[in-house]
Amino acid sequence: MQTKFYVVGIGPGAPELMTPQAHAALQEAEVIAGYGTYLKLIKPLFPDKEYLQTGMTGEVKRCQLALEQAQAGKIVAMVSSGDAGIYGMAGLVLQLAEGLPVEVVPVPGITAASSGAALLGAPLMHDFAVISLSDRLTPWDKIEKRLLAAAEADFCVVLYNPRSHGRPDLLNRACQLLGRHKGPETPVGIVKNIGREGEQAIVTTLAELDENLVDMFSTVFIGNSQTYIQQTVAGLKIVTPRGYLEEAAQ
Amino acid sequence: MQTKFYVVGIGPGAPELMTPQAHAALQEAEVIAGYGTYLKLIKPLFPDKEYLQTGMTGEVKRCQLALEQAQAGKIVAMVSSGDAGIYGMAGLVLQLAEGLPVEVVPVPGITAASSGAALLGAPLMHDFAVISLSDRLTPWDKIEKRLLAAAEADFCVVLYNPRSHGRPDLLNRACQLLGRHKGPETPVGIVKNIGREGEQAIVTTLAELDENLVDMFSTVFIGNSQTYIQQTVAGLKIVTPRGYLEEAAQ
C-alpha cells in the first residue's frame, strides 16, 4: 500500500500567508511532524492531530521517524517554515524515502525571499541569488565563492541563516566579500519575525549595516547596482528597478 | 487623503496556491487591475469588482492608470502572477507612486521557483540563482555574465522567461553558457502551466534538453554539481541534497 507524505511549506508563520493547498494537506494528514516552534504555529489550527515533535537538529532522525509512520499506513505531513523546497525538508524526505512505497508530495510555501521583499518594498525585481550563510552543512569556501560570484555579476542577494550561535561573525565576513564588488551605498534590508510577533523591517546600506540588528530569525537583502532607497508614505522602501521607465522614455 | 494600492502576487493561478492575504487584499479592493490572462483567473472569485484590463506590455501606462484610480480615492489591487515582487509589478508601482499620497502595499505570492520546484521534487534545496532570459529590459551581455557566474559558483539556476516570440534561441544560448561549468548530465527540470490546465513537469538533463519543450509559460530548473535524478513511486524527481545524510554518517 502506498501512502502520501506531504512536505508542507507553511510560509513565514502567519496563517494568512499559508496557502489553501498547505492547509488542505495538513487537514488531510493524520500525523503532523516538525520542529517544535513551527508546530506551535500549527497546533491551534489543527488541534486534533497526532503530533511528532523534534528538536531543531537531528533532521535525519526526525524524517526517519515520520517515514515510519507513513510506512505504517498513516498520512503524514512534515512542516517547514517558509517553503519546504528552499532550505527545508523536501529534499531529505525524498532521499530517505527512496525505495519505500511512500509518495512524497512537496507543497510550496511563501519563502522569506518573497515575504521579506514585500515588507521592504521591491528589492528583488531583477535577477537575484539566494545564499545560506550556515556553514554547518556547506564548507565556508563554497559559500565565499558564491558570494563573490553573485556580487561580481551584480545579482541582488538574499542571505538566509545570516547569524548562528557559534559563528556570530558570518554576516560581517559575507558583507566584506560582497563589498568587493558592491558599493558602500548599496541598499540593504533586514527583516525579522516575518508575519509573527516582533515583525520588523530595517532599511540601511552595506556600509552602515550593524550585524547586531541581525538575529537567527532574520533574512538580509542586498541590492544590485541599480537598487535605491525611496521615501514613501509608509517609510523608507528599497526598490530595484527593472527598466520599464527607461524603456518607456525611449 | 491617503489610499492603499495593493500589488498582489496571486501565485501560479490555481486558487489553492493564492494566500489568504492576497485573497483579502482583492476582497478589499474596489478596482482590480492587471493583464487580461491573470484577471480571467480572478474574476470568477470576485465578480462584482471594477476591472481595469490591459495588454501584456505597456506596463508603465497600466500602472499610471491604476494609480489615477487610487488618487481618486479608490482602493486598488494590481495583480501579478507568481510573486508581485519577483519580475512583477511591485517595483514599477512604487517608482511611479513616488510623491503621491498612495500607500503601496506589496502582497507576496508563490513564485514559479517555489511552485515549480515542488512539482519537480526538491531541486532548490541549496543556494540558487534566479535569472530572467528576457532581454527586452536587460542587455544580453549582462544576462550572459550572470549565467556564467552562477554556473561557475555551482549555484542551482532557475530560468524565468526562457522563451520569447522574437528570440526562440535564448534558452539554447543560455544552456551553452551554463554548460561551460556544469556537466552534460546535470539534471534539468521544465515546468509548464503550473497550477493550471496543461500542468506538466519534465525531467531531463542539460545535454538532452530540447528547447521545443519549453514555451512562454515554462520555468526551467538546472541543478548544481550534487543534484541527481531519483526514481520515485510518483515518477522521476530532481533532488539537490543539502548534506544532512553526509553529516549524519560522520
HADDOCK unambig.tbl for C-alpha pairs under 7 A between the chains (distance, minus, plus):
assign (segid A and resid 16 and name CA) (segid B and resid 19 and name CA) 6.33 0.50 0.50
assign (segid A and resid 16 and name CA) (segid B and resid 20 and name CA) 4.74 0.50 0.50
assign (segid A and resid 16 and name CA) (segid B and resid 21 and name CA) 4.96 0.50 0.50
assign (segid A and resid 17 and name CA) (segid B and resid 19 and name CA) 5.32 0.50 0.50
assign (segid A and resid 17 and name CA) (segid B and resid 20 and name CA) 6.27 0.50 0.50
assign (segid A and resid 17 and name CA) (segid B and resid 21 and name CA) 6.00 0.50 0.50
assign (segid A and resid 18 and name CA) (segid B and resid 19 and name CA) 5.90 0.50 0.50
assign (segid A and resid 19 and name CA) (segid B and resid 16 and name CA) 6.32 0.50 0.50
assign (segid A and resid 19 and name CA) (segid B and resid 17 and name CA) 5.32 0.50 0.50
assign (segid A and resid 19 and name CA) (segid B and resid 18 and name CA) 5.89 0.50 0.50
assign (segid A and resid 19 and name CA) (segid B and resid 19 and name CA) 4.62 0.50 0.50
assign (segid A and resid 19 and name CA) (segid B and resid 20 and name CA) 6.83 0.50 0.50
assign (segid A and resid 20 and name CA) (segid B and resid 16 and name CA) 4.74 0.50 0.50
assign (segid A and resid 20 and name CA) (segid B and resid 17 and name CA) 6.28 0.50 0.50
assign (segid A and resid 20 and name CA) (segid B and resid 19 and name CA) 6.83 0.50 0.50
assign (segid A and resid 21 and name CA) (segid B and resid 16 and name CA) 4.95 0.50 0.50
assign (segid A and resid 21 and name CA) (segid B and resid 17 and name CA) 6.01 0.50 0.50
assign (segid A and resid 60 and name CA) (segid B and resid 244 and name CA) 6.69 0.50 0.50
assign (segid A and resid 60 and name CA) (segid B and resid 245 and name CA) 6.88 0.50 0.50
assign (segid A and resid 83 and name CA) (segid B and resid 114 and name CA) 6.99 0.50 0.50
assign (segid A and resid 85 and name CA) (segid B and resid 114 and name CA) 6.91 0.50 0.50
assign (segid A and resid 85 and name CA) (segid B and resid 117 and name CA) 6.74 0.50 0.50
assign (segid A and resid 85 and name CA) (segid B and resid 118 and name CA) 6.53 0.50 0.50
assign (segid A and resid 85 and name CA) (segid B and resid 122 and name CA) 5.56 0.50 0.50
assign (segid A and resid 85 and name CA) (segid B and resid 124 and name CA) 6.15 0.50 0.50
assign (segid A and resid 85 and name CA) (segid B and resid 125 and name CA) 5.81 0.50 0.50
assign (segid A and resid 86 and name CA) (segid B and resid 124 and name CA) 5.73 0.50 0.50
assign (segid A and resid 86 and name CA) (segid B and resid 125 and name CA) 4.99 0.50 0.50
assign (segid A and resid 87 and name CA) (segid B and resid 125 and name CA) 5.04 0.50 0.50
assign (segid A and resid 87 and name CA) (segid B and resid 126 and name CA) 6.36 0.50 0.50
assign (segid A and resid 88 and name CA) (segid B and resid 125 and name CA) 6.88 0.50 0.50
assign (segid A and resid 90 and name CA) (segid B and resid 122 and name CA) 5.82 0.50 0.50
assign (segid A and resid 91 and name CA) (segid B and resid 122 and name CA) 4.98 0.50 0.50
assign (segid A and resid 91 and name CA) (segid B and resid 125 and name CA) 6.33 0.50 0.50
assign (segid A and resid 91 and name CA) (segid B and resid 239 and name CA) 5.87 0.50 0.50
assign (segid A and resid 91 and name CA) (segid B and resid 240 and name CA) 6.59 0.50 0.50
assign (segid A and resid 91 and name CA) (segid B and resid 241 and name CA) 6.08 0.50 0.50
assign (segid A and resid 92 and name CA) (segid B and resid 241 and name CA) 6.90 0.50 0.50
assign (segid A and resid 98 and name CA) (segid B and resid 232 and name CA) 6.62 0.50 0.50
assign (segid A and resid 101 and name CA) (segid B and resid 233 and name CA) 6.68 0.50 0.50
assign (segid A and resid 102 and name CA) (segid B and resid 233 and name CA) 6.99 0.50 0.50
assign (segid A and resid 103 and name CA) (segid B and resid 233 and name CA) 5.93 0.50 0.50
assign (segid A and resid 103 and name CA) (segid B and resid 234 and name CA) 6.26 0.50 0.50
assign (segid A and resid 106 and name CA) (segid B and resid 118 and name CA) 5.02 0.50 0.50
assign (segid A and resid 106 and name CA) (segid B and resid 121 and name CA) 6.81 0.50 0.50
assign (segid A and resid 107 and name CA) (segid B and resid 118 and name CA) 6.10 0.50 0.50
assign (segid A and resid 108 and name CA) (segid B and resid 114 and name CA) 5.68 0.50 0.50
assign (segid A and resid 108 and name CA) (segid B and resid 115 and name CA) 5.55 0.50 0.50
assign (segid A and resid 108 and name CA) (segid B and resid 118 and name CA) 5.90 0.50 0.50
assign (segid A and resid 109 and name CA) (segid B and resid 110 and name CA) 6.60 0.50 0.50
assign (segid A and resid 110 and name CA) (segid B and resid 109 and name CA) 6.61 0.50 0.50
assign (segid A and resid 110 and name CA) (segid B and resid 110 and name CA) 5.66 0.50 0.50
assign (segid A and resid 114 and name CA) (segid B and resid 83 and name CA) 6.98 0.50 0.50
assign (segid A and resid 114 and name CA) (segid B and resid 85 and name CA) 6.92 0.50 0.50
assign (segid A and resid 114 and name CA) (segid B and resid 108 and name CA) 5.69 0.50 0.50
assign (segid A and resid 115 and name CA) (segid B and resid 108 and name CA) 5.56 0.50 0.50
assign (segid A and resid 117 and name CA) (segid B and resid 85 and name CA) 6.75 0.50 0.50
assign (segid A and resid 118 and name CA) (segid B and resid 85 and name CA) 6.54 0.50 0.50
assign (segid A and resid 118 and name CA) (segid B and resid 106 and name CA) 5.02 0.50 0.50
assign (segid A and resid 118 and name CA) (segid B and resid 107 and name CA) 6.11 0.50 0.50
assign (segid A and resid 118 and name CA) (segid B and resid 108 and name CA) 5.92 0.50 0.50
assign (segid A and resid 121 and name CA) (segid B and resid 106 and name CA) 6.82 0.50 0.50
assign (segid A and resid 122 and name CA) (segid B and resid 85 and name CA) 5.54 0.50 0.50
assign (segid A and resid 122 and name CA) (segid B and resid 90 and name CA) 5.80 0.50 0.50
assign (segid A and resid 122 and name CA) (segid B and resid 91 and name CA) 4.97 0.50 0.50
assign (segid A and resid 124 and name CA) (segid B and resid 85 and name CA) 6.15 0.50 0.50
assign (segid A and resid 124 and name CA) (segid B and resid 86 and name CA) 5.73 0.50 0.50
assign (segid A and resid 125 and name CA) (segid B and resid 85 and name CA) 5.81 0.50 0.50
assign (segid A and resid 125 and name CA) (segid B and resid 86 and name CA) 5.01 0.50 0.50
assign (segid A and resid 125 and name CA) (segid B and resid 87 and name CA) 5.06 0.50 0.50
assign (segid A and resid 125 and name CA) (segid B and resid 88 and name CA) 6.89 0.50 0.50
assign (segid A and resid 125 and name CA) (segid B and resid 91 and name CA) 6.32 0.50 0.50
assign (segid A and resid 126 and name CA) (segid B and resid 87 and name CA) 6.36 0.50 0.50
assign (segid A and resid 127 and name CA) (segid B and resid 130 and name CA) 5.47 0.50 0.50
assign (segid A and resid 127 and name CA) (segid B and resid 131 and name CA) 4.80 0.50 0.50
assign (segid A and resid 127 and name CA) (segid B and resid 132 and name CA) 6.52 0.50 0.50
assign (segid A and resid 128 and name CA) (segid B and resid 129 and name CA) 5.78 0.50 0.50
assign (segid A and resid 128 and name CA) (segid B and resid 130 and name CA) 5.38 0.50 0.50
assign (segid A and resid 128 and name CA) (segid B and resid 131 and name CA) 6.93 0.50 0.50
assign (segid A and resid 129 and name CA) (segid B and resid 128 and name CA) 5.77 0.50 0.50
assign (segid A and resid 129 and name CA) (segid B and resid 129 and name CA) 4.14 0.50 0.50
assign (segid A and resid 129 and name CA) (segid B and resid 130 and name CA) 6.18 0.50 0.50
assign (segid A and resid 130 and name CA) (segid B and resid 127 and name CA) 5.49 0.50 0.50
assign (segid A and resid 130 and name CA) (segid B and resid 128 and name CA) 5.37 0.50 0.50
assign (segid A and resid 130 and name CA) (segid B and resid 129 and name CA) 6.19 0.50 0.50
assign (segid A and resid 131 and name CA) (segid B and resid 127 and name CA) 4.82 0.50 0.50
assign (segid A and resid 131 and name CA) (segid B and resid 128 and name CA) 6.94 0.50 0.50
assign (segid A and resid 132 and name CA) (segid B and resid 127 and name CA) 6.53 0.50 0.50
assign (segid A and resid 137 and name CA) (segid B and resid 242 and name CA) 6.79 0.50 0.50
assign (segid A and resid 137 and name CA) (segid B and resid 243 and name CA) 5.44 0.50 0.50
assign (segid A and resid 137 and name CA) (segid B and resid 244 and name CA) 6.93 0.50 0.50
assign (segid A and resid 145 and name CA) (segid B and resid 153 and name CA) 6.02 0.50 0.50
assign (segid A and resid 146 and name CA) (segid B and resid 153 and name CA) 5.18 0.50 0.50
assign (segid A and resid 149 and name CA) (segid B and resid 149 and name CA) 5.40 0.50 0.50
assign (segid A and resid 149 and name CA) (segid B and resid 150 and name CA) 6.89 0.50 0.50
assign (segid A and resid 149 and name CA) (segid B and resid 153 and name CA) 6.30 0.50 0.50
assign (segid A and resid 150 and name CA) (segid B and resid 149 and name CA) 6.91 0.50 0.50
assign (segid A and resid 153 and name CA) (segid B and resid 145 and name CA) 6.03 0.50 0.50
assign (segid A and resid 153 and name CA) (segid B and resid 146 and name CA) 5.18 0.50 0.50
assign (segid A and resid 153 and name CA) (segid B and resid 149 and name CA) 6.30 0.50 0.50
assign (segid A and resid 232 and name CA) (segid B and resid 98 and name CA) 6.61 0.50 0.50
assign (segid A and resid 233 and name CA) (segid B and resid 101 and name CA) 6.71 0.50 0.50
assign (segid A and resid 233 and name CA) (segid B and resid 103 and name CA) 5.94 0.50 0.50
assign (segid A and resid 234 and name CA) (segid B and resid 103 and name CA) 6.27 0.50 0.50
assign (segid A and resid 239 and name CA) (segid B and resid 91 and name CA) 5.88 0.50 0.50
assign (segid A and resid 240 and name CA) (segid B and resid 91 and name CA) 6.60 0.50 0.50
assign (segid A and resid 241 and name CA) (segid B and resid 91 and name CA) 6.07 0.50 0.50
assign (segid A and resid 241 and name CA) (segid B and resid 92 and name CA) 6.90 0.50 0.50
assign (segid A and resid 242 and name CA) (segid B and resid 137 and name CA) 6.78 0.50 0.50
assign (segid A and resid 243 and name CA) (segid B and resid 137 and name CA) 5.42 0.50 0.50
assign (segid A and resid 244 and name CA) (segid B and resid 60 and name CA) 6.69 0.50 0.50
assign (segid A and resid 244 and name CA) (segid B and resid 137 and name CA) 6.94 0.50 0.50
assign (segid A and resid 245 and name CA) (segid B and resid 60 and name CA) 6.89 0.50 0.50
